[in-house]
Amino acid sequence: MKELRKVFCVFAVFVLMLSLGIVGHAETGFNHALTFSISYNGNDWTPYSPTPLQFGGFDKTYITLENDSQDVYLKIDSFVENNQQLDASDIHVSFQNDWGVYSVELDSNKCTKIPASVLNQSRDSYSYLSIQSAGLNNNANIDFGEKSGSSFDRSLFAGTYVDSKDNSIVIDKNGKVTIQDMTVSDNHLDSYHIIHSDGSVKYNHQLYVYTYSTCLLFNYDQKNSIIEFEQIMSNNTQLPSFLYKGAKFKKEIQAEKITLNKSKLLLENGKEFQLLATISPSQATSKIMWITSDSSIAEINEQGVVQGLKEGNAVITASSAGQSATCNVTVVKPIIISSLPAIDESLDSTQVTVDQKSLEVLKELLNSVIDSNVPEGAMSSDTINAIEQALTHGKPITIEPTAKMIDKNSIDQVTIDKIEILLDNLSLQNKSQIKITQYLDLSVVLKTGSDILGNVSVLPNNTEWTVKIQQNLLSNQRKFHIIRVHNGNAELLPVTIQNDMISFQTDRFSTYAIAYEEEMESTQNFHTVTFVDMNNHILKTENVRHGEAATPPLVPYVEGYEFVKWDDNYQNVVKDMTIKAIYKPMKSNDNSSHLEDKDTVRTEDSTLFIFYLISLISSLFVLGYYTKTKNH
């Protein structure tokens, strides 16, 4: 029994030594072996036999090249796998350096040449010549050592490539490849070329992507902007179905900047708004992603449409290729726009209404308050502050348009003169007669409840208004006009007339006038009346119907003079007339007269004093003469 145990122990030690490779491999029955030779001239060969490894493959062979400027010849003397000799078609040879991967062809004698141009390219610790069996079961690597030289610039292909269905392949600047979130290569992106057996090289526009389990081949275009899947050269990994031969992936041009059409947005609860993202450069193709900071207040879809869900604030972010832009959204209670009464066509009176849809532009004006970008002159600073306070406290806002008929006497004279001068010039130009039928005051009031926040003066866009004309004013020969006076400027607005309705558009709220124009009956029935000032400068010219009165202009002020009258009667015009303003010098005031009187009194007093002085001297002289004569 002891002897049996001793034999068993010896056998166990032998098995252990066998598994560790301590016993010579000739006795272990390896089924693969390789012998190859290297030459620098194609004649003198140095043989190498790399040591086979138990689980397949061979130890790496290190060869120091005599001269990097010389070609290297390779000859496969013997390659045995599964106790069978492999021919040239069963052997794959490749060379990899820091420039790319080269597939090396063998001739029928299993010989080939690696040109010096390839050997001179940069080689790092991962560069080697590989000899593999067709099944890739056994391979031998030959290391020629490291060398500095030209290398493949993987950063040229950095970017995201997408197909027509947004399937993506991402390549970073170091060559790391990710396909639909699955990394298939870690810094193993190379160019792919072919070395023929005679040493000539075919440089391809191809990319070689590989790991230890997967080898993929892609074609690329001259601009590195499109890659096309060519084939799976080896694969032990399940790849996506969109990787089929001919599948094209276009490189996205990365966004360098992204901006939104709104940085701040006032949005009514339940309403939607289209946010627009602009990326630069303009040819950028990177996809835009939208997110919201609070989906319970405002949500955003893939197209950039944001919807208000409840009152509050949320931040919408648009991002692309690492760039982003934001919009602060304030969701408020619905904004109420009051409507003017519709025109009652059964009533024969002047009526005014406004197109309700066109007033939606007023909401945009409120949004400009939130965006701190209110158009100049649109509303006062007090109104802006009142709106901000109302919105901050969640108060509902009402927009109330108004249209009032006003009397001429309630309008300041400057505004009336502006309108009349404009119409007089139009009358002269067209040789027509124009009369004003009605003055209007159009306005928009902003309220919260019964509290008035302020008025709107200017809108960012036009609103459309309609005026109904009384029947007695209608005539086929009459043309109607709408005149607007705003900030001291009078202008005619374009109008559309249909039956008794006049429609016009405006973005300003102030004083308006409705006027009609008709042709003169006959040039003989009208006379030209010209008003001039004291220096014969023309103040106004108008055409007046025979026997009717002219309308004088505002009398200009002349310093030191006061207006007296017009030099002719313009109440009953029967001929062409030039009427001149008569002025007279202003009278001196009472203080001046009083001073003049004082000056006169002073002059008279001085004269009388001199008279009395002379009389006194004369009397003294006569008295002295008389006394002297008496003494003698």
Secondary structure, 3 states (H helix, E strand, C coil): CHHHHHHHHHHHHHHHHHHCCCCCHHHCCCCEEEEEEEECCCCCCEEECCCECCCCCECCEECCCCCCCCCEEEEEEEEEECCEECCHHHEEEEEECCCEEEEECCCCCCEEEECHHHHCCCECCCCEEEEEECCCCCEEEEECCCECCCCCCHHHHCEEEECCCCCEEEECCCCCEEECCEEEECCCEEEEEEECCCCCEEEEEEEEEECCCEEEEEEECCCCCEEEEEEEEEECCCCCCCCCCCCEEEECCCCCEEEECCCEEEEECCCEEECCEEEECCCCCCCCEEEECCCCCEEECCCCEEEECCCEEEEEEEEECCEEEEEEEEEECCCEECCCCCCCCCCCCCEEEECCHHHHHHHHHHHHHHCCCCCCCCCCHHHHHHHHHHHHCCCCCEEEEEEEEECHHHCCHHHHHHHHHHHHHHHHHHCEEEEEEEEEEEEEEEEECCEEEEEECEEEEEEEEEEECCHHHCCCCEEEEEEEEECCEEEEECEEEECCEEEEEEEECCEEEEEEEEECCCHHHEEEEEEECCCCCEEEEEEEECCCCCCCCCCCCCCCEEEEEECCCCCCCCCCEEEEEEEEECCCCHHHHHHHHHHHHHHHHHHHHHHHHHHHHHHHHHHHHHHHHHHC
